Amino acid sequence: GVWEFCAMILPLRIEGGAGSPVRPVAIGAP
């Protein structure tokens, strides 16, 4: 599901930068 996808991507984006975690949420949102 969307949440599962975000759960996998969020940690990667958080490591990449503080502003990045917003991107996976926007991409995963319907």
Long-range contacts (C-beta under 8 A, 24 or more apart in sequence): 2-28, 2-29, 2-30, 3-28
